[in-house]
Every structure is written in structure tokens, then in C-alpha cells.
């Protein structure tokens, strides 16, 4: 297999080999591909978890287990204000 690399990537590979971290350009490429594979697997895990959370949320909505959004934001704003006031008193 032949691969064309930009000059910047070639320099990166050469620097990794020169650093002693890797014995050859092939080792650098294999390490990069392993990282890419791990990243893809992590993305799939996150996507699966997100889909599970969305299903869980939709099920809660169907059961009527919801909270009014305006009430939530009002409560958060009140908590934030109390926190900032308490922090200001400590100064």
C-alpha cells in the first residue's frame, strides 16, 4: 500500500522516529491508526449512550414525568444569584 502524505505529516513522522519514541515510520503510522480506531470506537459508544438517554427521556415524557422548562431556568437563576451573593460576602 502506498500512501501520500503532506510535507507537514512527513516531518511529524520523522520527528517521532528521531525522538526515539518509535523505531520506524511504520510504527508511527500504526500507532496513529490505533488511536483513530479507539477514537471511532469511543464515538460509537457515546452515540449509543446518547441514543439510550434520548429513548429514556422520551419514555419519561410519555409517562408525564416532565418539569416545566421555565421553572427549571428560574430555579437555576435563583441558585446562581444566591451563589454569587455568598461568594461576594466572602471577599
Secondary structure, DSSP 8 states (H G I E B T S, - for coil): ------HHHHHHHHHHHHTTS-SSHHHHHHHHHHHHHHHHHHHHHHHHHHHHHHHHHHHHHHTT----HHHHHHHHHHHHHHHHHHHHHH-
